[in-house]
Amino acid sequence: MYVVFFRDLLGEKRPVICGVRLACNAVTLLFCAGIRMKIICNGEVMEIGPVIRVAELLRALGLDPGSVVVECDGGIVKRDEFEFHPLKEGSVVELIRFVGGG
């Protein structure tokens, strides 16, 4: 999965997660932008491809699944369900990372 940024019609920079690596040109960015849905991830609106699961979102964001707790639409997603748990339009996702330190 790849995260691509494009500017919408209002000129706002938007992240889009795609399953294929894109050439950096307007046609592919608009194509990718046309097949998206919105979720809320840690309070921020994010646009992602229409068929994406929790594991794909974590990979796209560069997060280690072993160090993240995922809450989706009010329920905890078990780690062994990351590969199968789909996200849908309007899903509310909270990603909680544990950081050690002293």
Secondary structure, 3 states (H helix, E strand, C coil): CEEEEEECCCCCEEEEEECCCCCCCHHHHHHHHHCCEEEEECCEEEEECCCCEHHHHHHHCCCCHHHEEEEECCEEECHHHCCCCECCCCCEEEEEECCCCC
